Amino acid sequence: MFKNYFKVAIRNFWGDRFFSFINIIGLAIGIGASLVIYLFVSYDFSFDKFEKDNNRICRVTSAYGVAHEVFKSAGVPYPLYDVLRKEVTGVGDVAAIKLWHGGYRGLKVSVKNSKGGEAAFPKQEHIVFADENYFSIIPYTWLAGSAKTSLQKPYNAVLTASAAKLYFPGVSASDVLGKEVYFDDTVRMVVTGVVQDVTENTDFTFKVFVSRASLETARLMPEQWNGWGSTDPASQLFTRLLPGITPSAIKSQLAKLSEKYDKENASRHITTEFGLQPLSDIHFNAEYDNYNPHVASKPVLYSLLAVAAFLLLLACVNFINLTTAKASKRAKEIGIRKTMGSSAKQLRLQFLGETFLLTLIAAILSVALVPLLVRAFSGFFPQGFHVDYFDRVDLWIFLLALIVSVSFLAGFYPALVLSSYKPALVLKGQSVQSKGETRSAVLRKTLTALQFVIAEILIVATAVVGKQITYELTADMGFKKEGIIYFDTNYSDNVKGHRPLLRDKLKAIPGVAMVSLSNAPASLSGGIRGGQVGYSDGHKNVVTTVKVTLTDTNFIHVYQLMLLAGNNLPVSDTIKSILINEACAKILGFKNPQDAVGKYIDWNDWGPRKVPIAGVVNDYHLRSFHEEVKPMIISSKANQQLLFSVALQPQNADGTAWRTAIRKIEKAFKEMYPDDAFDYSFMDETVAKYYAAEESTAQLLAWATGLCIVISCLGLLGLAMYTIKLRAKEIGVRKVLGATVMQLSTLLSKDFLKPVLYAFVIAAPIAWYMVNKWLEGFAYKINVQWWVFLAGGVAAVLVAMITISFQTIKAALENPVKALRAE
């Protein structure tokens, strides 16, 4: 029986090769896209699942309330580590880590070779201070050394196998023990352990572990970071809760610790709240620091799953439409089978089997397409993502479930319709009753409309996301970003004259227009300090948090900030006065920028002080347009800062001026820091990186829209071809009676375009709601105009018309004699 079913299926596929091809391609696109999305989503959701009792591992976080604002940090005060272990019940292992230099810049690592020379490795990242408890929470395989003793003493270090191979090539793990490693030429560490690199997906990407006891030396930890009043985001705590202990029970104890010990912040009217962040949340929460540059977004992942569901749904709709449309072609076969004794159940099984076979062929094709899709959209996928069919049992289980599900969804209704034909009627040539025909036509139009509802929503969403990104990249951010490069200098360079000397050398380069030293460039808040200022006019006292830029008098000239009132900072390396931005002036109660000039504010920075306001500058964006412009102060303290901002002279006609200037800048840099790498960035490229998430969303939408339109058009094309074939006699009669090609084309197109127009009416309000919901995440955004939705509908109609026009015109031009003779 099954052999007969298989032969009949192959015969039917080959007899309607074009329709079979459309079905297979549609299903292959849907299944292939779903496989890619499954690989991507499962990759992100697999992070940090290998740790023992990972559901009980938490990171302790901080939240500080200042002047009705809450600032969240992944860091905690340094003393909390000892207090947490001693005074909080319900916690097991407690591990403290601290990223060296906050993780904002790489370190120079050097080792002595056997010949007495030195091998240097600049800009090394993933270096962290840790204690022995870290290896109890994050498990590693030890190749040499001991987890309990390797990090107990100061100036001890543990390397991963990849780091040991880099620093000591050709040396076995056991022989690496006792070797010396130098950090920034000033700190010597002894290797006391080597661990295997973690092969599972994890956010803990550290390569070098330095004993936390080393931090307590004076030169590695400034005194101001050693109290309860200061929180370094790079200083973090992890703990594993004991079985049966809830996070809320620990949080209540942490609240008491804050009240008991954090007197300094309380005296400054800052509320402190410690929280617990589950390990499973670290990979998805952008509010806190992560050690992996790839921070996933659950909304994006859920959107991807929705895209997969839509594409599969569209493929199934195509199959149902085409199969039911050409159902009458198999009516006699069904009548004969029923006359010969086949039951409705056997017929349904046969048609479901045919669907399964088509789906299986499509799945095989999609498996071959997946690597090509991943390569085509490689920019969307994070580093480390790859396709591996052989080690992924879950992938094959997912694929099998997909094949079965799609076969059932696509094949159930056609099987039900086909198996319900009455043999007496179909053998008389009445294959389908009029009511059944009406129901099938309504269903096909409804399904076609559904396809284009999805397509039109995606078209509008793609247009809006693209317009918002263009607006962000081209809108005035309040500062000049073109033609400016910035670079960091050696953190460990304590010679005060080095950076001013380098600044003077850079100024002398012909291709350099202006140079400034600061703690951060104009639009990179990673290095921006935070602070608190207050102002009292004698009646009302206003307190607010501010972002603090420490720089020189050239800063506003390099970035072309507008001085709205007052004067620029004086040439000085001590804090004599400050600049504030418009946002800060408004919050402090000044109606006009000029009113703020000369007023004194209270600034809690390295102790309370009163400083005069020298001037007010325009608001400019520290980060993306997601955030409102924050209150900000700019103060002089340049020579102690690490970062150079260099405004280049205008580019010349042949585009070589900047390249030449940068080479000269590098030469000057190397004269001052010969062992350091010259890593620079263009400011406009840095700004563009802020919108990486939006650009990924735009790429996703464009990809989904393209596939959606392809699937919808394939189905519409197949439906048009089959419907026109059924109406061949009607077309012939109309043409004999004098109908023109235009009239016939209009008549044939009308029925296909109606569902597309209905889809526009349904899709427009849904698209409006979705895009406005997405735009709520931006403080500064475009206004969505009505014509965007109209353009989406027009685009869908044009695509539909182009798809069917060739077939309708061809049918209208056909010789009517041929059609009437065939009948």
Secondary structure, 3 states (H helix, E strand, C coil): CHHHHHHHHHHHHHHCHHHHHHHHHHHHHHHHHHHHHHHHHHHHHCCCCCCCCHHHEEEEEEEEEECCEEEEECCCCCCHHHHHHHHCCCEEEEEEEEEHHHHCCCEEEEEECCCCCEEEEEEECCEEEECCCHHHHCCCCEEECCCCCCCCCCCEEEEEHHHHHHHCCCCCHHHHCCCEEEECCCEEEEEEEEECCCCCCCCCCCCEEEEHHHHHCCCCCCHHHHCCCCCCCCEEEEEEECCCCCHHHHHHHHHHHHHHHCHHHHHCCCEEEEEEEEHHHCCCCCCCCCCCCCCCCHHHHHHHHHHHHHHHHHHHHHHHHHHHHCHHHHHHHHHHHHHCCCCHHHHHHHHHHHHHHHHHHHHHHHHHHHHHHHHHCHHHCCCCCCCCCCCCHHHHHHHHHHHHHHHHHHHHHHHHHHHCCCHHHHHCCCCCCHHHHHHHHHHHHHHHHHHHHHHHHHHHHHHHHHHHHHHHHHCCCCCCCCCEEEEECCCCCCCCCHHHHHHHHHHCCCCEEEEEEECCCCCCHHHCEEEEEEEECCCCEEEEEEEEEEECCCHHHHCCCCEEEECCCCCCCCCCCEEEEHHHHHHCCCCCHHHHCCCEEEEECCCEEEEEEEEEECCCCCCCCCCCCCCEEEEECHHHCCEEEEEECCCCCCCCHHHHHHHHHHHHHHHHCCCCCCCEEEHHHHHHHCCHHHHHHHHHHHHHHHHHHHHHHHHHHHHHHHHHHHCHHHHHHHHHCCCCHHHHHHHHHHHHHHHHHHHHHHHHHHHHHHHHHHHCCCCCCCCCCHHHHHHHHHHHHHHHHHHHHHHHHHHHHCCHHHHHHHC
